[in-house]
Amino acid sequence: MTDTRIDRRMAKLKDEGRPALVTYLMGGDPDYDTSLSIMRALPGAGADVIELGMPFSDPMADGPAIQAAGLRALKAGQTLARTLDMAAAFRKTDDETPIVLMGYYNPIYIYGVDRFLSDAKRCGIDGLIVVDLPPEMDSELCVPALKAGINFIRLATPTTDDKRLPTVLRNTSGFVYYVSMTGITGSALADTTKVASAVKRIKSHTDLPVCVGFGVKTAEQARVIGASADGVVVGTAIVNAIANVLGPKGETTADPAEAVATLVSGLAAGVRSARLAAAE
């Protein structure tokens, strides 16, 4: 069993009776320094958990906005090592906000699993979401991560049926990330009534918190999703807020950290207005 910042934050929010706001940004987008300033602005704007994207040249589940963010980051020289450095720099002023690294296995494999887990732990990483490693490959990274004291967060989708779900949940920790639709990130918001029933079904198999993402863009959507989920994940809307203040040559036309903080503050207000029902 792990005892990470994620575990402690989720327990605290459960006691408070409200869902978490989980915010995603691509590490190094549009450049290292700007990305770090955005990351540092998130907790003050209301983010409870930060997902830090590991840029990768060949993503499979990311929509156009996050793909573009990854390419901007890679062009600016971002690497997995520099993404870990970002987390370490963030930790100098914030030792409480959970950080989850999210991305694909290839950069980790090239980096070296043992070296990666050691460096991730040293840099203050609390969890991993590696979208292209199924449960059948848990020995590759999931089990070593758990032994290192890092949560391994698994995705569940609308096509994850009751037969498959126990396998998906077997080594999952921290929280379950429910992808509210089939398709890529940034798609239209899923039917919220179906989301509520899906969360209930997943909770019948696990005591872990269930956070819902893919498609949440507004405070109202966050409020509705937060009424049934333990957390609301927002990514594409944040990435778009950054892109919207970049000029044609990548120059900033306004402060990206301020633009993101304004968006996240609104989302946080939506999440905080979604009071969860009494614990079952």
Stockholm file with secondary structure:
# STOCKHOLM 1.0

chainA/1-280         MTDTRIDRRMAKLKDEGRPALVTYLMGGDPDYDTSLSIMRALPGAGADVIELGMPFSDPMADGPAIQAAGLRALKAGQTLARTLDMAAAFRKTDDETPIVLMGYYNPIYIYGVDRFLSDAKRCGIDGLIVVDLPPEMDSELCVPALKAGINFIRLATPTTDDKRLPTVLRNTSGFVYYVSMTGITGSALADTTKVASAVKRIKSHTDLPVCVGFGVKTAEQARVIGASADGVVVGTAIVNAIANVLGPKGETTADPAEAVATLVSGLAAGVRSARLAAAE
#=GR chainA/1-280 SS CCCCHHHHHHHHHHHHTCCEEEEEEETTSSCHHHHHHHHHHHHHHTCSEEEEECCCSSCSSCCHHHHHHHHHHHHTTCCHHHHHHHHHHHHTTCSSSCEEEEECHHHHHHHCHHHHHHHHHHTTCCEEEETTCCGGGTTTTHHHHHHTTCEECCEECTTCCTTTHHHHHTTCCSCEEEECSSSCTTCCCCCHHHHHHHHHHHHTTCSSCEEEESSCCSHHHHHHHHTTSSEEEECHHHHHHHHTTBCTTSCBSSCHHHHHHHHHHHHHHHHHTCCCCCCC
#=GC SS_cons         CCCCHHHHHHHHHHHHTCCEEEEEEETTSSCHHHHHHHHHHHHHHTCSEEEEECCCSSCSSCCHHHHHHHHHHHHTTCCHHHHHHHHHHHHTTCSSSCEEEEECHHHHHHHCHHHHHHHHHHTTCCEEEETTCCGGGTTTTHHHHHHTTCEECCEECTTCCTTTHHHHHTTCCSCEEEECSSSCTTCCCCCHHHHHHHHHHHHTTCSSCEEEESSCCSHHHHHHHHTTSSEEEECHHHHHHHHTTBCTTSCBSSCHHHHHHHHHHHHHHHHHTCCCCCCC
//
